[in-house]
Structure formats: C-alpha cells, structure tokens
C-alpha cells in the first residue's frame, strides 16, 4: 500500500493522540514520585479495581490479539476466540484461588514466590527463563506486529516502525514505572475498545449492506466453517502465505519456491484441537498466562487489597467476552470479501495483514486515525507492561539477590529504569527476525507452551500440595523445555495443546515422586518452621483445625489432573488424530490415573515451606460470585449455540 493512506485528517488525529499519551505519561511520571521500589514496581500498592481491570486488558490486548487473532480469524475462523472466551472463566479462577495466596505473601514477582515456597535456586532459574521469554519472544513479537501494521498503512519501513514504537513506549514506561504504565493503560483501553469496535463496525456494515447484525448473520451463513468453534481431526484451512507463494512460484526472498501443491492446506485441528479448547491443554495456556505471568499478575499485586484486586479481575473477565467482536470478526469478514480472488493477486499475502487491510479500506475518514491510534495504544500498553515487568524481575530477583543485596530504594529504581531500556533495545533487535512467521499469535502460544506446563505444575502444587519440595520443583522446571522439545520431535502430529497436557501429567508425577524421595527430616522441619514467614510451630498447632483439610487439597489437585490429562486421553480415544496412534489416548488415561493414585496415596510428611491455607482466604463477596455465575452462563450459551 502507498505512503500516506491515512490521509490528512486521520494523520492529525493519530498524531494528536500519540503526543497526548506521551505527554500524559510524562506528566504522570513527573507528578507521581517513584522514590521506592514499591512506588516504581507496584504503584505503591494503591490501585483501585477499575484501574486493575482496565490495565489488565490494555496489557493483554496487544498487537497479538488485534492483528494476530484477526489473522487467525482470517484463516481459521471464530474458534481462535476460545483464547479470549476461556480466559474469562480462567480470570475468575485466578482471582478466587491464586490471588489470595500471592497477596498473603506480599511479593513483588512470581520468582519471589517460588523462593518463598521452594528455594532460591528455583527462583533464579525461573527469573532467567522469564527474562529470556519476555525479551526475546513477547517484547520482540509485539514490536514486530505493531511495526507491520504501520508498514502496511503508512508505507513506513518495518525497521523505522520498530524504532518509533520503542521511543513511544519508552517515553512513559521507563521513568514512570508501573504507575505511569497503569494510568496510561486506563486511557488507552478506552481508545482501544472504541477504535476496535469502529473497525469491526465498518467492515460488518459492508458485509451486511448497512447492518452490523445482518453482516454477522451473512458471515455465519456463508462461511459456516469459519464459525465452527470445535474442529474435527480432518478439518483444514488455507495457509494464505503458502497459497500466494505457490501461485507466484516465488518464495518471499524472490527465489523459486520449494513448496509442493497441497502445502497450502494445513490442519486446523493441529492448531485448535477440538474439545482440547474446553478440556485439556487450553487450561494450561490460560492458567499460566493469567495466573503466573508477571506482566499480567503484577497489576493485581499492586491493588489496594484482595477485594479490590478480585473486583478488578472480574471486570477484566467481562471485557474479555466482548473482545472477539473486534479481534476476530474483522478477520473473518476480510476472508468473506476476498475468498473468490486468485491467491496470487490477493492484497493480503499473509494472515497477519488482514486487520491492517480492513483498517485501510473499511474504516471511514477520522475513525481510521482513531482506530489506528487504538492499535498503537494496544501495542504501547503491552510493550510498556512487559518492559516494566522485565525490569521488576531483573531488579528484584537478579540485581538485589546477586549483584547488590544492600541496594538502596533509589538505586533499585535506577536499575529498574536501566534494565527496562536494555530490554526494549534487545527486543527491537530481535523483532525483524519474525518477518517470516505466518500466524504469529499461534507461534507465541506454541513456544510459550514449552515452559508453561512445568511452571503451572510448580505453582499449583506449590499452593495446594503440602509435600512438594524444592528438589522436585527444580527437576520439573528444568525438565519442562527438553521434555516438550523431545515430545514435539517424537510425535509431531500431536496438537501442541495435547502435548502440553502430556507434559503437565509427567510434571505432576515427577513432583509427587521426587517430593516423596526428598522430604525434609523432622529436625529440619522444626528448625525451618521457626524461620518461616508464615505461622510458627505453636500457631500452626493452634490453627491446625482451622486450615483447609488435606483431603480437600488432594481433591482439588485430582480435579486438575482429570480436567487436563484424563479429559485429553478420553478425547483422543473418541476423536482420533491423524498420525497419532490410538495407544496415545490409552497412555494419557493410564498416566492420569497413576498421577491421581500418587496424589491420594502419598503419605510423606508436609514440606517445611508448605503454605498454610485458611478457608477464609478464599471467601469472596457476593458481587464477585454473581459475576462468576454470569460469565459461566454466557460461555455455556455461546458453546451450546455454536457447537
């Protein structure tokens, strides 16, 4: 597309917005003092619920969702919205069961919790893992997708787009800390919702001859495959990038293509394996992202108190239900309008160009600038959040622990600012390497899936398995990536969500078995109890009858194994996957039953760092409970109607 497609009015609107947000962020950074680590990294633990919820959504809905999910919607359809819809119920579960534990510990970072529950080695290893993931995957990906949109709309070279996004995000995230990030998020989430809705409204009106509802109805009637929420093993989709390459005979670098006819058709089921979106690996994806991801959970850690944090998370859950309207439907509408054209002449040569194409062609003057501003808002919010969390982990878990344990509060803030700048620069250098990726959103999910099963196991068992030891956690964390990689090589046809479920089962088994082998002696437990930040020995004895019973904790862990592992095994038996032997379903079932048996028959003593869980911690207010029920009913209606 040609330079300057936004036009004068749209360019002015866009520019005014960019300058206004930078000015607002700089003003917040200068007005709000960030003299202590709590000020800079946790906004002085003073955020109200609406700021928590708004910032959660602004941080989450980045270019990954708006561009990446519309790209997946273009090729796959509405099924990709499961990531958003199931996230709503996951947020409720995180608020109910995860947040009370985190806030009780008064932590800054997820690795810090791992030291509170296990030991410093586990904390350090996960700190390095997360720093690498945030910088080389998350920040780089968001920079690339944002620069791609700028290139498509304005003709600005990808590299210059990346530089612009770095400068934009740095202007308020580096010096202002979490306070500046959150308060700009509150502004940007409003623009994001309005701008995304305008884009969806514009193209759906075209599809529906002036009516949005008719447009949605026409899409569903004309493209039933794109409205299938649960794929079957034989379902396929057209890979637009491969189709374009086969039609032209040229690879992206201009050399003759190496693809063969048929390479343009790929398995939909491999990416979104049917019932696994409701039962199985999808719970790992969502629980890890919303419950253990530093740049997401950090907003809740900065809330005024637990009740405020839970209200904010519930608010974010409701907003998640609306997001597919502008994060998926425009992509489907783009496919509807272009489906009859020759792939060699399509204006979209790869999936992630779908939303920028919609924005350039189906959003009116004035609104185009606003919508593009919303896109940059999403990119800027996510980058700022990731950068702030990267600097938090580096400062609190690496610098304070190994480099300068006696650092003053002011020194910690300065180190946080410096590490934030370095993370941005490294992400900018890595971003161009993603240019050859197709559905970048799916790439992120798959490779994050290498680490998430092990991490989720360590956290969930850390909460609810009183016998879990630091040695077991260390083995699970270290084994997650090599096990995931090895299993991918051994069984490439198994969908990645199912692979994650299998690694979760192995991790759970390792956690129980190794914990039984490495439990502390009685003397060590008594000595550690005295030093424990939780209850001391006398308090524990007095409160023993008030804590959650061990049988209930075992039941909860077993439910997790059934919902992730056993459900996957049964599905594989009932819904065989091409290339995957039937015996794999049997292995899933048997391994799930073994893990459940291990959980119930383990008689080893509690670990000395086990968390004492009072039932009162998990009591929620009536408003939260009503919100949870409403979200469950909405999801039940959607999947019953569309499945």
PAROGU-49443 format. One record per residue (C-alpha): residue number from 1; residue in three letters; x, y, z. Coordinates in steps of 0.001 Angstrom, whole numbers, plus 500000, padded with zeros to 6 digits. Example, Ala and Ser with C-alpha at 12.3 -4.5 7.8 and 13.67 -1.06 7.14 Angstrom:
   k   r     c1     c2     c3
   1 ALA 512300 495500 507800
   2 SER 513670 498940 507140
END
This chain:
   k   r     c1     c2     c3
   1 UNK 500000 500000 500000
   2 UNK 501074 503540 499344
   3 UNK 502518 506028 501761
   4 UNK 500095 508364 503460
   5 UNK 496953 506227 503162
   6 UNK 495674 507625 506427
   7 UNK 495065 510998 504840
   8 UNK 495477 514409 506415
   9 UNK 492611 514280 508931
  10 UNK 493422 510764 510091
  11 UNK 497105 511582 510367
  12 UNK 496316 514618 512524
  13 UNK 494046 512578 514803
  14 UNK 496665 509872 515096
  15 UNK 499475 512353 515781
  16 UNK 497440 514270 518380
  17 UNK 496707 511033 520183
  18 UNK 500350 509913 520206
  19 UNK 501548 513287 521516
  20 UNK 498741 513399 524102
  21 UNK 499543 509946 525505
  22 UNK 503263 510679 525646
  23 UNK 502522 513980 527383
  24 UNK 500147 512330 529831
  25 UNK 502631 509557 530592
  26 UNK 505468 512023 531141
  27 UNK 503223 514163 533369
  28 UNK 502293 511126 535490
  29 UNK 505949 510094 535672
  30 UNK 506906 513536 536994
  31 UNK 503888 514065 539239
  32 UNK 503927 510688 540976
  33 UNK 507078 510176 542997
  34 UNK 508841 506843 542384
  35 UNK 511407 507056 545136
  36 UNK 510946 503491 546409
  37 UNK 510813 500063 544803
  38 UNK 507164 499742 545834
  39 UNK 506354 503045 544076
  40 UNK 508137 502103 540857
  41 UNK 507316 498401 540528
  42 UNK 503921 498121 542297
  43 UNK 502444 501641 542061
  44 UNK 502645 501918 545889
  45 UNK 500101 499054 546109
  46 UNK 497304 501608 545723
  47 UNK 495421 500729 542516
  48 UNK 491572 500795 542547
  49 UNK 489627 497930 540939
  50 UNK 488784 499754 537705
  51 UNK 492445 500606 537138
  52 UNK 493430 496982 537779
  53 UNK 490834 495668 535310
  54 UNK 491489 498273 532647
  55 UNK 495238 497815 532853
  56 UNK 494901 494022 532676
  57 UNK 493008 494294 529393
  58 UNK 495239 497015 527947
  59 UNK 498305 494930 528785
  60 UNK 496779 491778 527344
  61 UNK 495211 493083 524144
  62 UNK 498250 493919 522196
  63 UNK 499050 493533 518557
  64 UNK 498957 489802 519335
  65 UNK 495191 489955 519730
  66 UNK 494155 492694 517322
  67 UNK 496456 491756 514434
  68 UNK 497403 488180 515295
  69 UNK 493928 486923 516192
  70 UNK 492348 488675 513230
  71 UNK 494965 486885 511117
  72 UNK 493941 483595 512675
  73 UNK 490286 484542 512200
  74 UNK 491016 485213 508512
  75 UNK 492343 481672 508039
  76 UNK 490804 479602 510852
  77 UNK 487668 481418 511929
  78 UNK 485900 482091 515212
  79 UNK 487428 479086 517005
  80 UNK 490512 481201 517766
  81 UNK 488234 483308 520023
  82 UNK 488367 480447 522524
  83 UNK 491581 482000 523843
  84 UNK 489529 485044 524852
  85 UNK 486324 483325 525958
  86 UNK 488002 480711 528121
  87 UNK 490266 483404 529531
  88 UNK 487189 484945 531152
  89 UNK 486494 481903 533312
  90 UNK 490217 481454 533954
  91 UNK 490398 485002 535328
  92 UNK 487640 484156 537794
  93 UNK 489534 481069 538965
  94 UNK 492782 483043 539289
  95 UNK 491031 485702 541349
  96 UNK 489424 483058 543556
  97 UNK 492358 480702 544176
  98 UNK 495659 482342 543129
  99 UNK 495395 485957 544256
 100 UNK 494703 485223 547949
 101 UNK 497967 483278 548149
 102 UNK 500046 485858 546273
 103 UNK 498724 488802 548260
 104 UNK 499187 486969 551538
 105 UNK 502885 486637 550712
 106 UNK 503175 490364 549742
 107 UNK 505501 489563 546864
 108 UNK 506820 491725 544014
 109 UNK 507465 488976 541454
 110 UNK 506490 485427 540568
 111 UNK 510072 484163 541082
 112 UNK 509993 485686 544576
 113 UNK 507001 483496 545403
 114 UNK 508949 480446 544232
 115 UNK 511662 481194 546769
 116 UNK 509044 481733 549490
 117 UNK 507586 478300 548704
 118 UNK 510636 476349 547489
 119 UNK 514142 477858 547457
 120 UNK 516429 480415 545836
 121 UNK 517623 478078 543084
 122 UNK 514122 477635 541676
 123 UNK 513631 481401 541907
 124 UNK 516823 482164 539988
 125 UNK 516200 479639 537212
 126 UNK 512674 480902 536624
 127 UNK 513893 484507 536696
 128 UNK 516280 483731 533834
 129 UNK 513560 481814 531959
 130 UNK 511095 484677 532226
 131 UNK 513605 487372 531341
 132 UNK 514518 485485 528164
 133 UNK 510858 484833 527312
 134 UNK 509762 488437 527830
 135 UNK 512649 489978 525908
 136 UNK 513190 487535 523036
 137 UNK 509586 486388 522486
 138 UNK 506972 488739 523955
 139 UNK 508513 492192 523502
 140 UNK 510028 491290 520123
 141 UNK 506723 489883 518851
 142 UNK 504640 492883 519865
 143 UNK 507183 495252 518302
 144 UNK 507154 493267 515058
 145 UNK 503355 493073 514759
 146 UNK 502955 496752 515554
 147 UNK 505602 497758 513027
 148 UNK 503918 495502 510450
 149 UNK 500664 497427 510842
 150 UNK 502479 500757 510498
 151 UNK 504266 499483 507383
 152 UNK 501018 498304 505810
 153 UNK 499123 501517 506498
 154 UNK 501740 504212 506121
 155 UNK 504417 502624 503981
 156 UNK 506935 503216 506773
 157 UNK 509711 500653 506680
 158 UNK 509429 497898 509300
 159 UNK 512665 498946 510991
 160 UNK 511559 502557 511398
 161 UNK 508206 501382 512756
 162 UNK 510009 499330 515401
 163 UNK 512160 502325 516354
 164 UNK 509076 504539 516653
 165 UNK 507303 502048 518912
 166 UNK 510375 501745 521114
 167 UNK 510552 505521 521564
 168 UNK 506802 505771 522173
 169 UNK 506773 503053 524851
 170 UNK 509978 504265 526475
 171 UNK 508638 507786 526939
 172 UNK 506415 506847 529880
 173 UNK 507279 503266 530882
 174 UNK 510950 503658 531749
 175 UNK 510848 506696 534028
 176 UNK 507330 506495 535432
 177 UNK 507252 502852 536490
 178 UNK 504019 500911 536992
 179 UNK 502010 503995 537986
 180 UNK 502647 505709 534658
 181 UNK 502009 502453 532787
 182 UNK 498702 501747 534555
 183 UNK 497256 505245 534293
 184 UNK 498104 505477 530602
 185 UNK 496582 501997 530269
 186 UNK 493292 503298 531650
 187 UNK 493171 505940 528917
 188 UNK 494364 503586 526218
 189 UNK 491915 500781 526973
 190 UNK 489037 503194 526311
 191 UNK 490544 504225 522969
 192 UNK 491286 500589 522229
 193 UNK 487714 499427 522792
 194 UNK 486240 502339 520827
 195 UNK 488723 502056 517953
 196 UNK 488444 498275 517675
 197 UNK 484666 498481 517684
 198 UNK 484740 501124 514943
 199 UNK 486874 498867 512719
 200 UNK 484584 495883 513258
 201 UNK 481502 498020 512722
 202 UNK 482879 499412 509436
 203 UNK 483558 496107 507695
 204 UNK 480499 494313 509119
 205 UNK 478306 497096 507744
 206 UNK 479772 496427 504299
 207 UNK 479149 492695 504620
 208 UNK 475608 493316 505875
 209 UNK 474654 496088 503406
 210 UNK 474426 498695 506140
 211 UNK 473545 496468 509093
 212 UNK 476089 495042 511517
 213 UNK 473759 492292 512710
 214 UNK 472985 491321 509120
 215 UNK 476702 491312 508444
 216 UNK 477346 488820 511242
 217 UNK 474420 486730 510031
 218 UNK 475758 486738 506444
 219 UNK 479193 485648 507638
 220 UNK 477721 482753 509627
 221 UNK 475501 481633 506739
 222 UNK 478157 481948 504018
 223 UNK 481187 480745 505980
 224 UNK 479909 478033 508347
 225 UNK 483413 476537 508592
 226 UNK 484677 479852 509963
 227 UNK 482047 479728 512728
 228 UNK 482898 476226 513856
 229 UNK 484068 476503 517456
 230 UNK 485365 472938 517863
 231 UNK 487346 471448 514975
 232 UNK 487379 467803 513882
 233 UNK 490653 465966 513059
 234 UNK 490065 466216 509301
 235 UNK 489370 469972 509195
 236 UNK 491819 472094 507200
 237 UNK 492421 475745 506395
 238 UNK 494131 477627 503568
 239 UNK 497546 478991 504518
 240 UNK 497421 482269 502589
 241 UNK 501193 482767 502592
 242 UNK 501814 479311 501106
 243 UNK 498962 479728 498604
 244 UNK 500439 483026 497435
 245 UNK 503903 481500 497132
 246 UNK 502586 478540 495097
 247 UNK 500580 480862 492825
 248 UNK 503552 483113 492083
 249 UNK 506181 480366 492154
 250 UNK 508429 482594 494248
 251 UNK 509448 482458 497894
 252 UNK 509380 485705 499941
 253 UNK 513090 486226 499208
 254 UNK 512482 486058 495451
 255 UNK 513972 482594 494900
 256 UNK 511968 479748 493284
 257 UNK 509557 478180 495752
 258 UNK 510304 474816 497329
 259 UNK 506638 474222 498199
 260 UNK 504620 471478 496574
 261 UNK 500908 471573 495604
 262 UNK 498936 470747 498708
 263 UNK 501282 472582 501052
 264 UNK 498793 475433 501154
 265 UNK 496316 473263 503082
 266 UNK 497089 472758 506755
 267 UNK 495309 471101 509641
 268 UNK 493010 473347 511669
 269 UNK 492833 470638 514294
 270 UNK 496595 470756 514829
 271 UNK 496327 474372 515946
 272 UNK 492986 474198 517768
 273 UNK 492297 470540 518616
 274 UNK 488560 470339 519162
 275 UNK 487492 469640 522723
 276 UNK 491008 470422 523937
 277 UNK 489853 474041 523794
 278 UNK 487397 473288 526600
 279 UNK 489089 470426 528418
 280 UNK 492807 469780 528380
 281 UNK 495737 471894 527302
 282 UNK 493828 475162 526950
 283 UNK 493580 475334 530747
 284 UNK 497370 475244 530902
 285 UNK 497695 478093 528398
 286 UNK 495200 480326 530178
 287 UNK 496102 479450 533764
 288 UNK 499783 480050 533117
 289 UNK 499185 483324 531277
 290 UNK 496687 484860 533690
 291 UNK 497900 483307 536921
 292 UNK 501706 483044 536653
 293 UNK 502652 485681 534092
 294 UNK 504486 488558 535756
 295 UNK 503361 491355 533439
 296 UNK 499728 490351 533908
 297 UNK 499546 489422 537587
 298 UNK 501644 492436 538602
 299 UNK 498562 494665 538232
 300 UNK 496651 492615 540787
 301 UNK 499653 492620 543132
 302 UNK 499512 496435 543025
 303 UNK 495856 496634 544112
 304 UNK 494809 498279 547379
 305 UNK 493725 494950 548858
 306 UNK 492448 491488 547909
 307 UNK 488819 492532 547438
 308 UNK 489853 495377 545137
 309 UNK 492106 493053 543140
 310 UNK 489323 490475 542721
 311 UNK 486826 493109 541572
 312 UNK 489347 494346 539017
 313 UNK 489975 490850 537679
 314 UNK 486225 490174 537409
 315 UNK 485849 493444 535486
 316 UNK 488590 492305 533090
 317 UNK 486817 488939 532660
 318 UNK 483649 490670 531459
 319 UNK 485631 492741 528975
 320 UNK 487227 489556 527596
 321 UNK 483795 488360 526440
 322 UNK 483497 491370 524134
 323 UNK 486972 491268 522605
 324 UNK 486292 488683 519825
 325 UNK 483915 491218 518248
 326 UNK 486868 493302 517087
 327 UNK 489753 490830 517481
 328 UNK 488316 488031 515311
 329 UNK 485209 489075 513337
 330 UNK 487009 491655 511115
 331 UNK 489432 488930 510018
 332 UNK 486547 486611 509116
 333 UNK 484859 489454 507243
 334 UNK 488069 490089 505290
 335 UNK 488110 486429 504188
 336 UNK 484437 486754 503177
 337 UNK 485261 489682 500882
 338 UNK 488426 488154 499388
 339 UNK 487612 484449 499236
 340 UNK 486874 484375 495491
 341 UNK 490128 486048 494392
 342 UNK 493203 484339 492967
 343 UNK 495766 483919 495785
 344 UNK 498437 485407 493504
 345 UNK 496504 488689 493352
 346 UNK 495267 488938 496924
 347 UNK 496100 492232 498667
 348 UNK 496813 490075 501723
 349 UNK 499841 487821 501255
 350 UNK 499957 486524 504832
 351 UNK 497369 486212 507547
 352 UNK 498585 488957 509846
 353 UNK 497933 491586 507175
 354 UNK 494155 491063 507460
 355 UNK 493390 493670 510132
 356 UNK 495618 496409 508678
 357 UNK 493868 495771 505337
 358 UNK 490444 496172 506987
 359 UNK 491589 499340 508689
 360 UNK 492932 500813 505459
 361 UNK 489866 500023 503356
 362 UNK 486731 499833 505503
 363 UNK 487050 502456 508211
 364 UNK 485917 505991 507414
 365 UNK 487896 509214 507498
 366 UNK 488590 510369 511030
 367 UNK 487723 506994 512510
 368 UNK 490642 505447 510644
 369 UNK 493061 507635 512556
 370 UNK 491266 506843 515831
 371 UNK 491349 503090 515143
 372 UNK 494986 503178 514172
 373 UNK 495634 505120 517379
 374 UNK 493832 502308 519238
 375 UNK 496158 499803 517613
 376 UNK 499211 501758 518714
 377 UNK 497589 502106 522158
 378 UNK 497388 498335 522429
 379 UNK 500951 497898 521264
 380 UNK 502257 500614 523560
 381 UNK 500374 499280 526588
 382 UNK 501628 495738 526128
 383 UNK 505222 496759 525486
 384 UNK 505201 499063 528498
 385 UNK 503778 496330 530699
 386 UNK 506298 493753 529526
 387 UNK 509187 496168 529901
 388 UNK 508133 497164 533425
 389 UNK 507769 493537 534476
 390 UNK 511087 492585 532898
 391 UNK 512800 495316 534870
 392 UNK 510959 494217 538036
 393 UNK 512203 490636 537730
 394 UNK 515744 491706 536868
 395 UNK 515950 494193 539727
 396 UNK 514245 492195 542479
 397 UNK 515335 488655 541530
 398 UNK 518765 489142 539923
 399 UNK 520249 492504 540931
 400 UNK 519060 492582 544543
 401 UNK 519864 488928 545100
 402 UNK 523251 488534 543406
 403 UNK 524735 491882 542413
 404 UNK 523870 494351 545180
 405 UNK 521822 492865 548053
 406 UNK 522146 496095 550057
 407 UNK 520958 498413 547266
 408 UNK 519039 501460 548435
 409 UNK 515468 502083 547290
 410 UNK 516654 504812 544933
 411 UNK 519307 502555 543467
 412 UNK 516727 499846 542804
 413 UNK 514568 502326 540925
 414 UNK 517505 503440 538764
 415 UNK 518461 499836 537990
 416 UNK 514832 499162 537051
 417 UNK 514880 502086 534617
 418 UNK 518157 500992 533043
 419 UNK 517097 497349 532664
 420 UNK 513798 498470 531098
 421 UNK 515715 500412 528441
 422 UNK 518009 497449 527740
 423 UNK 515041 495065 527379
 424 UNK 513436 497408 524833
 425 UNK 516619 497631 522789
 426 UNK 517179 493861 522703
 427 UNK 513545 493268 521705
 428 UNK 513951 495783 518896
 429 UNK 516966 493914 517510
 430 UNK 515137 490556 517624
 431 UNK 511804 491766 516179
 432 UNK 512750 491808 512451
 433 UNK 513579 488075 512596
 434 UNK 509827 487343 512960
 435 UNK 509091 488650 509465
 436 UNK 508819 485127 508015
 437 UNK 506301 483911 510608
 438 UNK 502702 483421 509470
 439 UNK 500214 483366 512346
 440 UNK 502472 484962 514928
 441 UNK 499849 484528 517644
 442 UNK 499998 480745 517179
 443 UNK 503824 480823 517185
 444 UNK 503760 482560 520573
 445 UNK 501300 480054 522026
 446 UNK 503283 477025 520840
 447 UNK 506705 478090 522072
 448 UNK 505406 479518 525324
 449 UNK 503884 476062 525700
 450 UNK 507385 474606 526085
 451 UNK 507705 476141 529540
 452 UNK 504138 476690 530762
 453 UNK 503198 473065 531751
 454 UNK 506146 472762 534122
 455 UNK 505696 476260 535533
 456 UNK 501979 475770 536144
 457 UNK 502694 472463 537871
 458 UNK 505220 474078 540200
 459 UNK 502798 476874 541137
 460 UNK 499638 474789 541529
 461 UNK 501405 472100 543549
 462 UNK 503171 474864 545462
 463 UNK 499777 476210 546520
 464 UNK 497879 473032 547244
 465 UNK 500369 470163 547630
 466 UNK 501852 470469 551092
 467 UNK 504505 467809 550463
 468 UNK 506106 469465 547434
 469 UNK 509848 470007 547876
 470 UNK 512302 472392 546286
 471 UNK 514203 469495 544678
 472 UNK 511025 468293 542954
 473 UNK 510200 471815 541764
 474 UNK 513721 472230 540401
 475 UNK 513529 468990 538393
 476 UNK 510100 469893 536987
 477 UNK 511239 473383 535944
 478 UNK 514437 472125 534299
 479 UNK 512722 469201 532571
 480 UNK 509846 471187 531055
 481 UNK 511599 472593 527976
 482 UNK 513640 469487 526987
 483 UNK 510626 467218 527555
 484 UNK 508418 469471 525432
 485 UNK 511007 469672 522663
 486 UNK 511670 465913 522690
 487 UNK 507972 465097 522598
 488 UNK 507455 467519 519723
 489 UNK 510149 465700 517749
 490 UNK 508878 462218 518626
 491 UNK 505224 462923 517904
 492 UNK 504925 465997 515659
 493 UNK 501327 465193 514666
 494 UNK 500047 465521 518235
 495 UNK 498461 469003 518602
 496 UNK 500523 471305 520777
 497 UNK 497726 471738 523348
 498 UNK 497664 467958 523827
 499 UNK 501448 467900 524099
 500 UNK 501215 470479 526872
 501 UNK 498671 468309 528691
 502 UNK 501023 465319 528473
 503 UNK 503970 467317 529839
 504 UNK 501719 468527 532666
 505 UNK 500965 464910 533629
 506 UNK 504650 463976 533570
 507 UNK 505478 467085 535620
 508 UNK 502782 466257 538184
 509 UNK 504080 462688 538526
 510 UNK 507641 463940 538949
 511 UNK 506500 466444 541547
 512 UNK 504886 463793 543734
 513 UNK 507534 461080 543320
 514 UNK 510588 463306 543838
 515 UNK 508945 465111 546750
 516 UNK 508405 461765 548463
 517 UNK 512080 460957 547945
 518 UNK 513477 464299 549118
 519 UNK 511282 465330 552059
 520 UNK 512980 467081 554989
 521 UNK 513732 465349 558239
 522 UNK 511699 466186 561345
 523 UNK 514527 468256 562854
 524 UNK 514903 470270 559651
 525 UNK 511168 470929 559510
 526 UNK 511040 472147 563110
 527 UNK 514049 474425 562604
 528 UNK 512592 475839 559393
 529 UNK 509197 476406 560999
 530 UNK 510786 478864 563404
 531 UNK 512192 480875 560496
 532 UNK 509145 480562 558272
 533 UNK 507396 483823 557301
 534 UNK 504059 482076 557815
 535 UNK 502816 480590 561078
 536 UNK 505273 479355 563676
 537 UNK 505044 475880 565296
 538 UNK 502732 476971 568137
 539 UNK 500466 478973 565867
 540 UNK 500315 476064 563423
 541 UNK 499291 473693 566180
 542 UNK 496614 476092 567397
 543 UNK 495271 476681 563908
 544 UNK 495598 473107 562650
 545 UNK 491868 472569 562853
 546 UNK 491114 475821 561055
 547 UNK 493234 475198 557939
 548 UNK 491887 473605 554774
 549 UNK 491898 469846 555211
 550 UNK 494472 467834 553320
 551 UNK 491767 465689 551701
 552 UNK 490242 468778 550072
 553 UNK 493627 469822 548684
 554 UNK 494122 466347 547209
 555 UNK 490643 466503 545668
 556 UNK 491465 469836 544052
 557 UNK 494703 468555 542534
 558 UNK 492901 465469 541239
 559 UNK 490263 467635 539574
 560 UNK 493062 469487 537777
 561 UNK 494545 466183 536562
 562 UNK 491116 464975 535392
 563 UNK 490283 468222 533584
 564 UNK 493637 468418 531805
 565 UNK 495041 464897 531455
 566 UNK 492201 462392 531698
 567 UNK 489899 464553 529554
 568 UNK 492585 464717 526848
 569 UNK 493032 460940 526876
 570 UNK 489303 460263 526573
 571 UNK 489042 462797 523750
 572 UNK 491907 461164 521823
 573 UNK 490132 457801 522107
 574 UNK 486810 459215 520934
 575 UNK 488280 461643 518384
 576 UNK 491445 460071 516883
 577 UNK 494002 462464 515422
 578 UNK 495598 461551 512058
 579 UNK 499196 460472 512611
 580 UNK 498705 459892 516334
 581 UNK 498382 456235 517402
 582 UNK 495301 455222 519382
 583 UNK 497615 453988 522087
 584 UNK 498415 457622 522902
 585 UNK 494908 458089 524269
 586 UNK 495345 454999 526428
 587 UNK 498699 456325 527688
 588 UNK 497021 459598 528674
 589 UNK 494289 457791 530600
 590 UNK 496699 455420 532369
 591 UNK 499149 458199 533256
 592 UNK 496317 460368 534598
 593 UNK 495095 457545 536819
 594 UNK 498643 456922 538047
 595 UNK 499069 460599 538980
 596 UNK 495723 460620 540811
 597 UNK 496730 457458 542677
 598 UNK 500047 459042 543637
 599 UNK 498272 462131 544957
 600 UNK 495896 460145 547156
 601 UNK 498361 457520 548405
 602 UNK 501278 459826 549226
 603 UNK 501897 459555 552972
 604 UNK 505064 461633 553231
 605 UNK 505277 464481 555724
 606 UNK 504478 468097 554831
 607 UNK 507306 470171 553430
 608 UNK 508558 472769 555898
 609 UNK 507716 475564 553455
 610 UNK 504177 474388 552743
 611 UNK 501672 477239 552652
 612 UNK 499066 477249 555421
 613 UNK 495731 477894 553758
 614 UNK 492914 479250 555868
 615 UNK 489444 478745 554268
 616 UNK 488710 482409 554986
 617 UNK 491365 483361 552396
 618 UNK 489168 482031 549593
 619 UNK 485838 483568 550593
 620 UNK 484628 486063 548001
 621 UNK 481994 488766 548091
 622 UNK 478512 488454 546620
 623 UNK 479247 490751 543669
 624 UNK 482199 488628 542622
 625 UNK 480134 485440 542891
 626 UNK 477338 486896 540735
 627 UNK 479909 487960 538108
 628 UNK 481365 484446 538062
 629 UNK 477956 482832 537536
 630 UNK 477059 485305 534773
 631 UNK 480292 484582 532878
 632 UNK 479749 480819 533117
 633 UNK 476207 481189 531743
 634 UNK 477386 483333 528821
 635 UNK 480073 480809 527876
 636 UNK 477629 477898 528160
 637 UNK 475251 479690 525786
 638 UNK 477995 480500 523229
 639 UNK 479368 476967 523019
 640 UNK 475937 475338 523050
 641 UNK 474699 477615 520257
 642 UNK 477799 477475 518017
 643 UNK 478740 473843 518585
END
